[in-house]
């Protein structure tokens, strides 16, 4: 049995991983992939015609730049692409098929593949495009075979149906029963015509129709993500994916930097939770995961992350957090080595502690980097408070993140 002093080396291992990072080790990468495989990622299947706005929806849901989306797609089949977000430690996967209705494109092979992968079907269609018969036929077929599948239909490009100099209606009116009389007549007719053309589908789950308009600032419409909140609500209401918990910021996230950092923190925390359930491996792997996360967060906030900056951050956390970190590592490792019972209880303890500690480190780093970015002095008390609050919040979030998605 190791002594408490021996286990306090866990904190020093994190320091070593930060000051002398070796995060590209093949063994660690393999362990991370294995941990990820134990917790399958929810897959959102986007289906629609070319230029319907599928990529814009992915960009809006993830907060990623257009260039990142374009470079992040990975081919699955000749005409199907997969986008992992975040890329290094994904929380969700978006499956995108070639634009339906294109000349010479037979979607049957892609549909067969996507059916075996998806957990949620997100159909996308331009609000003013009446030629959606092929999309409707596929939706009827899919719901006939999978009547339990949740289906959300995003009707995009609303401004194409506005009168000259028309603007978005605020507050968002489409959640009201009387919305057709509130919006421009031509747009209302187009939106209703699509819904009537599709008709009723098999299955007990209702179809959620969500009008949205995702534009660029130079287009002159405010807000640029009109209807995005309604889309978030619809996705979470009809499915068990909990995408808001996975991708959206919590109440503590208030600015663009923190919103961008939040899913990365969650992703690394989930990866650490997966490694934390494996005896011995977590003693090396989890500190390396945490070191890699902190390096990524520094890049997001545009902050230097050299030996001096690392030493400053660790000093702000203080010895109290270091001792607590080491104690959690010691406890979970000792328990996991107890035959039979320890393999179960220790794995749960290890996963929770590893993930929550990683989440807490990420939130503490975000607090610290944000102050540095704004030219404010370091705040040791605030950094430690962010760590403590992050540990509590992370323990709660990871309970949902480590559950496999329901088909």
Buried (B, 14 or more C-beta within 10 A) or exposed (E): EEEEEEBBBBBEBBBBBBEEBEBEEEEBEEBBEEBBEEBBBBBBBBBBBEEBBBBBBBBBBBBBEEEBBEEBBEEBBEBBBBBBBBBBBBBBBBBBBBBBBEEEEEBEEBBEBBBEBBBBBBBBBBBBBEEBEEBBEBBBEBBEEBEEBBBBBBBBBBBBBBEEEBEBBEEBBBEEEEBBEEBBEEBBEBBEBBEEEBEEBBBEBEBBBBBBBBBEEEEEBEBBBBBBBBBBBBBBEBBBBBBBBBBBBBEBBEEEBBBBBBBBBBBBBBBBBBBBBBBEBBBBBBBBBBBBBBBBBBEBBEBEBEEEBBEEBBEBBBEEBBEBBBBBBBBBBBBBEEEEEBBEBBBBBBBBBBBBBBBBBBBBBBBBBBBBEEEEEEBEEBBBBBBBBBBEBBBEBBEEBBEEBEE
